[in-house]
Amino acid sequence: MALLTERIRYLTEHYKTHQKDHHSRRGLLKLVGKRRRFLEYMKASKVSRYQGIIAELGLRK
């Protein structure tokens, strides 16, 4: 989860300076979707671990 978040942050910064890089944008959107699905799974199965991950990574949920 932390690796996905770090990669998303890196690609977000990359995309701010390279707006026309659509290949990286597609990769960014795929990573965001993968992280979202993983968080939904954690929320449904292990709520305490989900809350810990959200707090530790500083996500907005």
N, C-alpha and C positions, 0 to 999 in steps of 0.2 A: 504494500500500500504506500509506504514511504517512497519507494522507488518510482512508482507511478506519479505521485504528487510532485516529486522533484523534476521528473521529465516534463510534466505538464507546465510547471513554472518556467523551465528553461525554454520550451517551445513558445510559451506566451510572450516572453521577452524577445525571442527571435522574430516572432510574427509582428511585433510592434515596429521593428525596423525594416522588415521585409514583407510588406503587405501583399505583394504579388506572388509570394511563394505558396502556391496552392497545394503543392505536394506535402509540405510540412503542415499546412492547415488541416489537411485530411488526416494526417497522422495524429495531430493534436486532438481532433474531434473523436477519433477512435479511442485514444487513451482516456479521454474524459468519459466516454460511454462505458468503457471497461471499469473505470474506477467507480462510476455511479452504480453499475450493476453489482459490483463487489460490496459496496456500502449498503445497498438494499438487502443483500444476502446477510450481511453481518447484523443489520438492524432487526431482521426477522428472526435470526437464530441465536445471536449472542449479544444482547442489548448492552451489557456492561462493557464488553470489549469494544463494541461499536462506539460508545460514548468516550471511551479512553482514546481510541484512534482519532476521533474528531477533535478532541481537546489537544492531543499531542501534535497533530499536524496543522492545527489552526484553520480547519475548514469551517465554513459558515453554517453548517447544518445544526 
